[in-house]
């Protein structure tokens, strides 16, 4: 009873240890991947989409547990058992041991044939599964549009079509694994038959007793079992290795916006900005900005106008180093942006976008996003400056009210004022406002414009807008057309034509 209890305790301890080690491995690996996808530049995510990165983090990263814990440990145990059984069988009859080991080269040859094919098929299946996930993510992200046009069945059909391709790939992979297992089974059966044939002859000649032959056959079964285990692990490991390859490939990606090894830090910028013959293209066949040059003094308010596709958002994206120009340079306080530490540079900017981005936390946490650890009084002051305090205190839980996914529990104007409050609280010396009033009514626009005017005081501000009302308080206007700066108007003419 004591021995049995000790054995069960040992089994339990082993199970818990494997689970703990495996889960910690996966957690640490996923954390590295999450950190990496945030380091990668915006152009990487623009070209690849987010679903592929999500799949690699959630699905592919888990393969490290199967490889390290469920793969290597049984593989090593089987290898030790194999060596032990070979030694024991050789002591009983070295000729039978030699015959038994003759099957090893064919097993190695079969493995060399099937292993690359299974790895390739596993990669293909992973890509198709990632594509199916992208359909779901895209559909849920645009659910209101899908419902408005009554296209639920169409999106379901699109997901099923992509998933069927993945099913076909997985079935093909299962077929390869089955053929591989069949080859391994037949090879070991041939080895067993050969040993039995020669063993019977040795018994008849008196070189071996029947009892010894039975012992040899028993050990042979234990000899072939680890060979089969190693072969099965080789088969299943290809799927996990394909996943691990995809996850490590994500770690190997290099950001398009690197930080220089001796980048300089910056405390609080004065706010002088200069573009010097800046050109940019997302790809060589699609230039976006051509030879743009201008200078902005500290504290100036700059309106950026132009038709859709003129390059307005790209211009401010270059300013905050979401991308780097392919020609020319951008200076902040007389220093090229690429010479600053990225974290310090981006800390100089507060951004309010056309579609305000809120996280599924409380209102207070969203306001304090740019300044974690801000006290309650500072959060309330920022909300009051943005014109958000009055509607927040009327909510059932006040500043502790959850805003829902992407802030959908609030109206568009309320979300925009929360975004403005976030910018107030960050108190950065440079400000970027990208169409902040384009999706609100006239009354809400007036309140937001009033808050924007307070926010821009004492800061260098870049305002992208088509609204004349938003241009009224600017110091200069940049007119972009076709990626070129066609006009740079001073304050006296800073009105839309």
C-alpha positions as CSV (number, residue, x, y, z in Angstrom):
1,X,0.0,0.0,0.0
2,X,2.8,2.4,0.9
3,X,4.7,1.6,-2.3
4,X,1.5,2.1,-4.4
5,X,0.7,5.4,-2.6
6,X,4.3,6.6,-3.2
7,X,4.0,5.7,-6.9
8,X,0.8,7.7,-7.2
9,X,2.3,10.7,-5.5
10,X,5.3,10.5,-7.9
11,X,2.9,10.3,-10.9
12,X,1.0,13.3,-9.6
13,X,4.1,15.3,-8.9
14,X,5.4,14.5,-12.4
15,X,2.1,15.6,-14.0
16,X,2.0,18.9,-12.1
17,X,5.7,19.6,-12.8
18,X,5.3,19.0,-16.6
19,X,2.1,21.1,-16.6
20,X,3.8,24.0,-14.7
21,X,7.0,23.9,-16.8
22,X,5.0,23.7,-20.1
23,X,2.6,26.5,-19.2
24,X,5.5,28.8,-18.1
25,X,7.3,28.1,-21.3
26,X,4.3,29.0,-23.4
27,X,3.5,32.1,-21.3
28,X,7.1,33.5,-21.5
29,X,7.2,32.7,-25.3
30,X,3.8,34.4,-25.9
31,X,5.0,37.5,-23.9
32,X,8.0,37.8,-26.1
33,X,5.8,37.5,-29.2
34,X,3.4,40.2,-27.9
35,X,6.3,42.5,-27.2
36,X,7.7,41.8,-30.7
37,X,4.5,42.5,-32.6
38,X,4.3,45.9,-30.8
39,X,7.9,46.7,-31.8
40,X,7.2,45.9,-35.4
41,X,6.4,49.0,-37.5
42,X,3.0,49.9,-38.8
43,X,3.9,49.0,-42.3
44,X,4.4,45.3,-41.3
45,X,0.8,45.1,-39.8
46,X,-0.6,47.1,-42.8
47,X,0.8,44.5,-45.2
48,X,0.3,41.3,-43.1
49,X,-2.9,42.1,-41.2
50,X,-3.3,41.4,-37.5
51,X,-5.0,38.0,-37.7
52,X,-1.8,36.2,-38.7
53,X,0.1,37.7,-35.7
54,X,-2.8,36.7,-33.4
55,X,-2.8,33.2,-34.7
56,X,1.0,32.9,-34.2
57,X,0.7,34.1,-30.6
58,X,-2.3,32.1,-29.5
59,X,-1.9,28.9,-31.6
60,X,1.7,28.5,-32.8
61,X,3.4,29.6,-29.6
62,X,1.8,26.6,-27.7
63,X,3.9,24.3,-29.8
64,X,6.9,25.0,-27.7
65,X,5.2,23.1,-24.8
66,X,4.7,20.0,-27.0
67,X,8.2,20.1,-28.4
68,X,10.0,20.7,-25.1
69,X,7.8,18.8,-22.6
70,X,5.7,16.3,-24.6
71,X,8.3,15.7,-27.3
72,X,11.9,15.8,-26.1
73,X,11.3,14.0,-22.7
74,X,9.6,10.9,-24.2
75,X,12.1,11.0,-27.0
76,X,15.1,10.9,-24.6
77,X,13.4,8.2,-22.5
78,X,12.8,6.0,-25.6
79,X,16.4,6.5,-26.7
80,X,17.7,5.3,-23.3
81,X,15.3,2.3,-23.4
82,X,16.5,1.5,-26.9
83,X,20.2,1.5,-25.9
84,X,19.4,-0.7,-22.8
85,X,17.4,-3.2,-24.8
86,X,20.1,-3.5,-27.5
87,X,22.7,-4.2,-24.8
88,X,20.6,-6.9,-23.1
89,X,19.6,-8.6,-26.4
90,X,23.3,-8.6,-27.6
91,X,24.4,-10.4,-24.4
92,X,21.8,-13.1,-25.1
93,X,22.6,-13.5,-28.8
94,X,24.6,-10.9,-30.7
95,X,23.6,-12.2,-34.1
96,X,19.9,-11.8,-33.3
97,X,20.6,-8.3,-32.0
98,X,22.4,-7.5,-35.2
99,X,19.5,-8.8,-37.3
100,X,17.1,-6.8,-35.2
101,X,19.1,-3.6,-35.8
102,X,19.2,-4.1,-39.6
103,X,15.8,-2.3,-39.8
104,X,17.3,0.9,-38.4
105,X,18.7,2.2,-41.7
106,X,15.3,1.6,-43.6
107,X,13.5,3.4,-40.7
108,X,16.0,6.4,-41.0
109,X,15.5,6.4,-44.8
110,X,11.7,6.4,-44.5
111,X,11.9,9.2,-41.9
112,X,14.1,11.3,-44.3
113,X,11.5,10.9,-47.0
114,X,8.4,11.7,-45.0
115,X,9.7,14.3,-42.6
116,X,10.1,17.3,-45.1
117,X,6.8,16.5,-46.7
118,X,5.0,16.5,-43.4
119,X,6.7,19.7,-42.3
120,X,5.7,21.4,-45.6
121,X,2.1,20.2,-45.3
122,X,1.9,21.4,-41.7
123,X,3.1,24.9,-42.7
124,X,0.4,24.9,-45.4
125,X,-2.3,23.9,-43.0
126,X,-1.2,26.6,-40.5
127,X,-1.4,29.3,-43.2
128,X,-4.9,28.2,-44.2
129,X,-6.1,28.2,-40.6
130,X,-4.7,31.7,-40.1
131,X,-6.6,32.8,-43.2
132,X,-9.8,31.4,-41.8
133,X,-9.3,33.3,-38.5
134,X,-8.7,36.5,-40.5
135,X,-12.2,36.1,-42.0
136,X,-13.8,35.8,-38.5
137,X,-11.8,38.8,-37.2
138,X,-12.7,40.9,-40.2
139,X,-16.4,40.0,-40.0
140,X,-16.7,40.8,-36.3
141,X,-14.7,44.0,-36.8
142,X,-17.3,45.2,-39.4
143,X,-20.3,43.5,-37.9
144,X,-22.6,46.5,-38.3
145,X,-21.8,46.7,-42.0
146,X,-22.4,43.0,-42.4
147,X,-25.8,43.2,-40.6
148,X,-26.8,46.4,-42.4
149,X,-26.3,44.8,-45.8
150,X,-27.7,41.4,-44.7
151,X,-24.5,39.5,-45.6
152,X,-24.3,37.2,-42.6
153,X,-24.8,34.1,-44.8
154,X,-22.2,35.3,-47.3
155,X,-19.6,35.8,-44.5
156,X,-20.4,32.4,-43.0
157,X,-19.9,30.9,-46.5
158,X,-16.6,32.7,-46.9
159,X,-15.4,31.3,-43.6
160,X,-16.5,27.8,-44.4
161,X,-14.7,27.9,-47.8
162,X,-11.5,29.0,-46.2
163,X,-11.9,26.4,-43.4
164,X,-12.6,23.6,-45.9
165,X,-9.2,24.3,-47.5
166,X,-7.7,24.0,-44.0
167,X,-9.6,20.7,-43.5
168,X,-8.3,19.3,-46.8
169,X,-4.7,20.2,-45.8
170,X,-5.1,18.6,-42.4
171,X,-6.6,15.5,-44.0
172,X,-3.6,15.4,-46.4
173,X,-1.3,15.7,-43.4
174,X,-3.1,12.8,-41.6
175,X,-2.7,10.7,-44.7
176,X,1.0,11.4,-44.8
177,X,1.3,10.5,-41.1
178,X,-0.7,7.3,-41.8
179,X,1.5,6.2,-44.6
180,X,4.6,6.9,-42.5
181,X,3.2,4.9,-39.6
182,X,2.4,2.0,-42.1
183,X,5.9,2.0,-43.3
184,X,7.3,2.0,-39.8
185,X,5.0,-0.9,-38.8
186,X,5.8,-3.0,-41.8
187,X,9.6,-2.4,-41.3
188,X,9.5,-3.5,-37.7
189,X,7.3,-6.5,-38.6
190,X,9.9,-7.5,-41.2
191,X,12.6,-7.2,-38.5
192,X,10.6,-9.3,-36.0
193,X,10.0,-12.0,-38.7
194,X,13.7,-12.1,-39.5
195,X,14.7,-12.5,-35.9
196,X,12.1,-15.2,-35.4
197,X,13.3,-17.1,-38.5
198,X,17.0,-17.0,-37.5
199,X,16.1,-17.7,-33.8
200,X,14.2,-20.9,-34.7
201,X,17.2,-22.1,-36.6
202,X,19.5,-21.4,-33.6
203,X,17.1,-23.3,-31.4
204,X,17.2,-26.3,-33.8
205,X,21.0,-26.2,-33.9
206,X,21.2,-26.1,-30.1
207,X,22.9,-22.7,-30.1
208,X,19.9,-21.2,-28.3
209,X,17.3,-22.7,-26.0
210,X,13.6,-22.2,-26.6
211,X,13.4,-20.2,-23.3
212,X,16.2,-18.0,-24.4
213,X,14.5,-17.4,-27.7
214,X,11.3,-16.4,-25.9
215,X,13.3,-14.0,-23.7
216,X,14.9,-12.5,-26.9
217,X,11.5,-12.1,-28.5
218,X,10.2,-10.4,-25.4
219,X,13.2,-8.0,-25.3
220,X,12.8,-7.5,-29.0
221,X,9.3,-6.2,-28.5
222,X,10.6,-3.8,-25.9
223,X,13.4,-2.9,-28.4
224,X,11.0,-2.1,-31.2
225,X,8.6,-0.2,-28.9
226,X,11.0,2.8,-28.4
227,X,11.8,2.7,-32.1
228,X,8.1,3.1,-32.8
229,X,7.8,5.8,-30.2
230,X,10.7,7.7,-31.7
231,X,9.1,7.3,-35.2
232,X,5.7,8.5,-33.9
233,X,7.2,11.5,-32.2
234,X,9.1,12.3,-35.4
235,X,5.8,12.3,-37.2
236,X,3.8,14.4,-34.7
237,X,6.7,16.7,-34.0
238,X,6.7,18.0,-37.6
239,X,3.3,19.7,-37.0
240,X,4.6,21.4,-33.8
241,X,7.9,22.3,-35.5
242,X,6.0,24.0,-38.3
243,X,4.2,26.0,-35.6
244,X,7.4,26.8,-33.8
245,X,9.0,28.0,-37.1
246,X,6.1,30.4,-37.7
247,X,6.4,31.8,-34.1
248,X,10.2,32.2,-34.3
249,X,9.9,33.7,-37.8
250,X,7.8,36.4,-36.1
251,X,10.5,37.0,-33.6
252,X,13.1,37.3,-36.4
253,X,11.2,40.1,-38.1
254,X,13.1,43.3,-38.0
255,X,11.2,46.6,-37.5
256,X,11.2,49.0,-40.5
257,X,11.7,51.8,-37.9
258,X,14.8,50.7,-36.0
259,X,16.3,52.6,-33.1
260,X,19.9,53.6,-33.5
261,X,22.4,52.1,-31.0
262,X,23.5,55.5,-29.7
263,X,20.1,57.2,-29.9
264,X,19.8,60.3,-27.8
265,X,17.2,60.9,-25.1
266,X,14.9,64.0,-25.0
267,X,13.2,65.5,-22.0
268,X,10.5,67.9,-23.2
269,X,10.8,69.2,-26.7
270,X,10.4,72.9,-27.6
271,X,8.3,71.9,-30.6
272,X,10.1,73.2,-33.6
273,X,9.5,70.9,-36.6
274,X,11.1,70.9,-40.0
275,X,10.6,68.7,-43.1
276,X,13.5,68.7,-45.5
277,X,12.8,67.3,-48.9
278,X,10.8,64.4,-47.5
279,X,9.6,61.6,-49.8
280,X,7.8,58.4,-48.8
281,X,6.2,55.3,-50.4
282,X,4.6,52.3,-48.9
283,X,5.9,50.3,-51.8
284,X,8.0,51.3,-54.8
285,X,5.0,51.4,-57.2
286,X,2.9,53.6,-54.9
287,X,4.7,56.9,-53.9
288,X,2.7,58.9,-51.4
289,X,4.8,62.0,-50.6
290,X,7.1,63.8,-53.0
291,X,9.8,66.3,-51.9
292,X,7.8,67.9,-49.0
293,X,9.6,70.8,-47.2
294,X,8.3,73.2,-44.6
295,X,9.2,74.6,-41.1
296,X,7.0,75.1,-38.1
297,X,8.1,77.2,-35.1
298,X,7.4,76.1,-31.6
299,X,3.8,76.6,-30.4
300,X,2.4,77.1,-33.9
301,X,-0.9,75.6,-35.0
302,X,-0.7,74.0,-38.4
303,X,-3.7,72.9,-40.5
304,X,-3.1,70.2,-43.0
305,X,-5.7,70.2,-45.8
306,X,-6.2,68.4,-49.1
307,X,-8.4,65.9,-50.8
308,X,-8.7,62.3,-49.7
309,X,-5.5,60.3,-50.5
310,X,-3.3,63.4,-50.7
311,X,-1.0,62.1,-47.9
312,X,-2.2,64.0,-44.9
313,X,-2.3,61.1,-42.5
314,X,1.0,59.7,-43.8
315,X,2.7,63.1,-43.2
316,X,1.8,63.0,-39.5
317,X,2.6,59.3,-39.3
318,X,6.1,60.2,-40.4
319,X,6.3,62.8,-37.8
320,X,5.7,60.3,-35.0
321,X,7.9,57.7,-36.7
322,X,5.2,55.2,-37.5
323,X,7.3,55.1,-40.8
324,X,10.6,56.5,-41.9
325,X,11.0,58.6,-45.1
326,X,12.7,57.0,-48.0
327,X,14.4,60.3,-48.8
328,X,15.0,63.5,-46.9
329,X,14.8,64.1,-43.2
330,X,12.4,65.4,-40.4
331,X,13.9,67.5,-37.6
332,X,12.5,68.1,-34.1
333,X,14.3,71.0,-32.4
334,X,17.0,70.8,-35.1
335,X,17.7,67.0,-34.6
336,X,16.7,64.3,-37.0
337,X,13.9,62.1,-35.6
338,X,16.0,59.0,-36.2
339,X,18.6,60.2,-33.7
340,X,16.1,60.2,-30.8
341,X,15.1,57.2,-28.7
342,X,11.8,56.0,-30.0
343,X,10.1,55.9,-26.6
344,X,11.3,59.5,-25.8
345,X,10.2,60.8,-29.2
346,X,6.7,59.4,-29.1
347,X,6.4,60.7,-25.5
348,X,6.5,64.2,-27.0
349,X,3.2,63.7,-28.9
350,X,-0.4,63.4,-27.9
351,X,-2.8,62.1,-30.6
352,X,-6.5,62.4,-31.1
353,X,-7.8,60.4,-34.1
354,X,-10.8,60.7,-36.3
355,X,-12.1,57.4,-34.9
356,X,-11.1,57.6,-31.2
357,X,-9.6,54.4,-29.9
358,X,-10.7,53.4,-26.5
359,X,-9.9,50.2,-24.6
360,X,-12.4,47.9,-22.9
361,X,-11.6,49.3,-19.4
362,X,-13.0,52.1,-17.3
363,X,-13.3,55.7,-18.4
364,X,-10.6,56.7,-15.8
365,X,-8.2,54.1,-17.2
366,X,-8.7,55.3,-20.7
367,X,-8.1,58.9,-19.8
368,X,-4.9,57.9,-17.9
369,X,-3.7,55.6,-20.7
370,X,-0.9,58.0,-21.8
371,X,0.1,58.7,-18.2
372,X,-0.3,55.5,-16.1
373,X,-0.5,56.1,-12.4
374,X,-2.1,59.5,-12.7
375,X,-4.1,60.4,-9.6
376,X,-7.9,60.8,-9.6
377,X,-7.7,64.6,-9.3
378,X,-5.6,64.9,-12.4
379,X,-7.9,62.6,-14.3
380,X,-11.0,64.7,-13.3
381,X,-9.2,68.0,-14.3
382,X,-8.3,66.5,-17.7
383,X,-11.9,65.4,-18.3
384,X,-13.2,68.8,-17.3
385,X,-10.8,70.5,-19.7
386,X,-12.0,68.3,-22.5
387,X,-15.7,68.9,-21.6
388,X,-16.2,65.3,-20.6
389,X,-16.7,65.6,-16.8
390,X,-20.4,66.5,-16.9
391,X,-21.5,63.5,-18.8
392,X,-19.1,61.2,-16.9
393,X,-20.5,62.0,-13.5
394,X,-24.0,61.3,-14.7
395,X,-23.1,57.7,-15.5
396,X,-24.1,55.1,-12.9
397,X,-20.5,54.3,-11.9
398,X,-18.9,57.7,-12.9
399,X,-15.2,57.4,-13.9
400,X,-15.3,53.6,-13.1
401,X,-17.8,53.0,-15.9
402,X,-16.6,50.4,-18.4
403,X,-16.7,51.7,-21.9
404,X,-17.1,48.3,-23.6
405,X,-15.1,47.0,-26.5
406,X,-13.6,49.9,-28.6
407,X,-15.8,52.3,-26.4
408,X,-19.1,51.2,-28.0
409,X,-21.0,51.9,-24.7
410,X,-20.4,55.6,-25.4
411,X,-21.6,57.9,-28.2
412,X,-19.2,59.2,-30.8
413,X,-19.0,62.6,-29.2
414,X,-18.4,61.1,-25.8
415,X,-15.6,58.9,-27.1
416,X,-14.0,61.9,-28.8
417,X,-14.0,63.9,-25.6
418,X,-12.5,61.0,-23.6
419,X,-9.7,60.9,-26.3
420,X,-9.2,64.7,-25.8
421,X,-9.1,64.2,-22.1
422,X,-6.4,61.6,-22.6
423,X,-4.4,64.2,-24.6
424,X,-4.9,66.8,-21.9
425,X,-3.6,64.5,-19.2
426,X,-0.5,63.5,-21.2
427,X,0.4,67.2,-21.5
428,X,2.8,66.5,-24.4
429,X,4.5,69.5,-26.2
430,X,3.3,68.4,-29.6
431,X,-0.3,67.5,-30.6
432,X,-1.7,65.7,-33.6
433,X,-5.5,66.0,-34.3
434,X,-6.6,63.8,-37.2
435,X,-10.1,64.8,-38.4
436,X,-11.3,65.1,-34.7
437,X,-14.8,66.6,-35.6
438,X,-15.6,64.8,-38.8
439,X,-18.2,62.3,-37.3
440,X,-20.1,64.5,-34.8
441,X,-23.0,66.9,-35.0
442,X,-22.7,70.7,-35.0
443,X,-23.4,71.1,-31.3
444,X,-20.9,68.4,-30.3
445,X,-18.4,69.9,-32.8
446,X,-18.6,73.3,-31.1
447,X,-17.9,71.7,-27.7
448,X,-15.0,69.7,-29.1
449,X,-13.6,72.7,-31.0
450,X,-13.7,74.7,-27.7
451,X,-11.8,71.9,-25.9
452,X,-9.3,71.6,-28.8
453,X,-8.6,75.3,-28.6
454,X,-7.7,75.0,-24.9
455,X,-5.7,71.8,-25.7
456,X,-3.6,73.5,-28.4
457,X,-2.5,76.5,-26.3
458,X,1.2,76.5,-25.8
459,X,1.7,73.4,-28.0
460,X,2.8,72.8,-31.5
461,X,-0.3,71.4,-33.1
462,X,-1.0,69.6,-36.4
463,X,-4.7,69.5,-37.4
464,X,-6.0,67.4,-40.2
465,X,-9.4,68.6,-41.1
466,X,-11.8,69.6,-43.9
467,X,-14.0,71.7,-41.6
468,X,-13.6,75.5,-42.0
469,X,-14.5,75.9,-38.3
470,X,-11.5,73.8,-37.3
471,X,-9.2,75.9,-39.5
472,X,-10.2,79.2,-38.1
473,X,-7.6,79.3,-35.2
474,X,-4.6,78.0,-37.2
475,X,-1.4,79.9,-37.7
476,X,-0.6,78.3,-41.1
477,X,-2.1,75.9,-43.5
478,X,-0.4,73.2,-45.6
479,X,-2.2,72.2,-48.8
480,X,-1.4,68.8,-50.1
481,X,-2.4,67.4,-53.4
482,X,-1.2,64.2,-54.9
483,X,1.5,63.8,-52.2
484,X,3.0,67.3,-53.0
485,X,2.9,70.4,-50.9
486,X,1.3,72.9,-53.3
487,X,0.6,75.7,-50.9
488,X,1.8,76.9,-47.5
489,X,-0.4,79.8,-46.3
490,X,0.2,82.1,-43.4
491,X,-2.4,83.0,-40.8
492,X,-4.1,85.8,-42.8
493,X,-5.1,83.3,-45.6
494,X,-5.6,80.3,-43.4
495,X,-9.1,79.6,-44.6
496,X,-10.3,76.9,-47.0
497,X,-10.6,78.1,-50.6
